[in-house]
């Protein structure tokens, strides 16, 4: 069995949840775990799950954003574009953002930008500044996307926590230079919240606001403040 877990995305300045990142999980031996491959569940099946979740969260009424991750293999699926556009039509007027977990080529990002933006679907690059998503590798894509996300937890896991303030300031400035939305991930405590506030970063995501969870009562999440 597969389900989407949700983690809230928070506008700290408004003290409100503006959206949810959707994280695919698989039930194995009575426990929920990250699938070995996100392509093991087809995009059309993921679309069915997402539509059910949107109904639970009442996103049509709240206009909150649903953010769906796509890796390189999924993004190259011949049926991907049509499936997501079909899904967006079913979710209207709720907002949908596609988070690209790996930097695409220039030709790919131009294609995604053309198709998705025609249907009011936003594009985001996840985990900037870590792994292969260095500035040099994603700079060509920045004019074609709407958002970047910086994950503090990736630097913590690699023993580079001391670099977080400097890297955060760099990517904040990149977002401003390219007129992009900017989400700070890995906000785990009030100290992280204060650091983000000091650097002028208002959109947050992390355990401080809520761990990924199943949605049993959508209204409880939709109306939650921060």
Residue pairs with C-beta under 8 A, 6 or more apart in sequence:
1 26
1 27
2 24
2 25
2 26
2 27
2 35
2 41
2 45
2 46
2 49
3 24
3 25
3 27
3 32
3 49
3 214
4 22
4 23
4 24
4 25
4 46
4 49
4 50
4 53
5 22
5 23
5 24
5 25
5 32
5 212
5 213
5 214
6 20
6 21
6 22
6 23
6 53
6 57
6 212
6 213
6 214
6 215
6 221
7 20
7 21
7 23
7 205
7 209
7 210
7 211
7 212
7 213
8 17
8 19
8 20
8 205
8 209
8 210
8 221
8 224
8 226
9 17
9 18
9 19
9 20
9 21
9 65
9 67
9 183
9 203
9 204
9 205
10 16
10 17
10 18
10 203
10 204
10 205
10 209
10 226
11 17
11 18
11 202
11 203
12 193
12 196
12 197
12 202
12 203
12 204
12 226
13 202
15 225
15 226
16 225
16 226
17 64
17 209
17 221
17 222
17 224
17 225
17 226
18 64
18 65
18 203
19 64
19 65
19 66
19 67
19 95
19 97
20 57
20 64
20 65
20 66
20 67
20 221
21 67
21 69
21 99
21 205
21 212
22 50
22 53
22 66
22 67
22 68
22 69
23 34
23 69
23 212
24 34
24 35
24 38
24 41
24 46
24 69
25 32
25 33
25 34
25 35
25 212
26 32
26 33
26 34
26 35
26 40
26 41
27 33
32 214
35 41
38 69
38 71
38 74
39 71
39 73
39 74
39 77
43 74
43 77
43 79
43 80
43 83
43 84
44 79
44 83
46 68
47 83
47 84
47 86
47 87
50 66
50 68
50 87
50 91
51 87
51 90
51 91
53 66
53 215
54 60
54 66
54 91
54 94
55 218
56 215
56 218
57 64
57 66
57 215
57 218
57 221
57 222
58 218
58 219
58 222
59 65
59 66
59 91
59 94
59 95
60 91
60 92
60 93
60 94
62 94
62 222
63 93
63 94
63 95
64 94
64 95
64 222
65 94
65 95
65 96
65 97
65 122
66 91
66 94
66 95
66 96
66 97
67 96
67 97
67 98
67 99
67 124
68 84
68 96
68 97
68 98
68 99
69 99
69 101
69 126
70 80
70 98
70 99
70 100
70 101
71 101
71 102
72 101
72 102
72 104
74 80
75 100
75 104
75 108
75 112
76 108
81 112
81 115
81 116
84 96
84 98
84 116
84 121
85 115
85 116
85 119
85 121
87 96
88 96
88 119
88 120
88 121
89 119
95 120
95 122
96 121
96 122
97 121
97 122
97 123
97 124
97 146
97 147
98 112
98 116
98 121
98 122
98 123
98 124
99 124
99 125
99 126
99 149
100 112
100 123
100 124
100 125
100 126
100 145
101 126
101 127
102 132
102 133
103 125
103 132
103 133
103 137
103 138
103 141
104 112
104 141
106 140
106 141
109 123
109 140
109 141
109 144
109 145
110 144
112 123
112 144
113 123
113 144
113 145
116 122
116 123
117 123
122 146
122 147
122 181
123 144
123 145
123 146
123 147
124 145
124 146
124 147
124 148
124 149
124 181
124 183
125 133
125 138
125 141
125 142
125 145
125 147
125 148
125 149
126 133
126 149
126 151
127 133
127 149
127 150
127 151
127 154
128 135
128 138
128 148
128 149
128 150
128 171
128 174
129 135
129 150
129 151
129 154
129 155
129 167
129 170
129 171
130 151
130 154
130 155
130 158
131 154
135 170
135 174
138 148
142 148
142 174
142 178
142 180
143 178
145 180
146 180
146 181
147 180
147 181
147 182
147 183
148 171
148 174
148 175
148 180
148 181
148 182
148 183
149 182
149 183
149 184
149 185
149 205
150 167
150 168
150 171
150 172
150 182
150 183
150 184
150 185
151 185
151 186
152 161
152 164
152 168
152 184
152 185
152 186
152 187
152 192
152 206
153 185
153 186
153 188
153 206
154 186
155 161
155 163
155 164
155 167
156 164
156 186
164 195
165 195
165 199
168 184
168 195
168 196
168 199
168 201
169 199
171 182
172 182
172 199
172 200
172 201
174 180
175 181
175 182
176 182
181 203
182 201
182 203
183 203
183 204
183 205
184 196
184 201
184 203
184 204
184 205
184 206
185 205
185 206
186 192
186 205
186 206
187 193
187 196
187 204
187 205
187 206
187 207
187 208
187 209
188 206
188 207
188 208
189 208
190 208
192 206
192 208
193 204
193 208
196 202
196 204
209 226
215 221
